[in-house]
């Protein structure tokens, strides 16, 4: 096998995954938690589905960290936002116990390639988790585009 036959697989790094988690916690603490009084958990997985980073705020519901992992894995494997499954009222039993059909999971893309996924749990609704995930993705992509090299 020649080296040109081997396809390079891009994946999010531990450093980037940690930044995604920190930004999600910080935005929730500063903007959402004081109003809605919600504590979140956030997880970022790499392209293989390995958890790179999970963070949870104080007083997060005990189920939120595991739901954030399941949302990230579901977004990665379906290559789409988990809110689409929620909107279709998909039965999670159709997927298995390691998946979650509530909003809050989003693939992380670099250019046109998926490099990982993020899952957020703990807001009042799956739609709120989804909106926070979108906000984090947009913020991080803006930061990447405008980073001084």
Secondary structure, DSSP 4 states (H G I P E B T S, - for coil): --GGGSPP-----HHHHHHHHHHHHHHIIIIIHHHH----EEEEEETTS-EEEEEE-TT--TTHHHHHHHHHHHHHHHTS-THHHHHTT--GGGT-TT---SS-EEEEEETTEEEEEEEEE-SSSHHHHHHHHHHHHHHHHHHHHT---
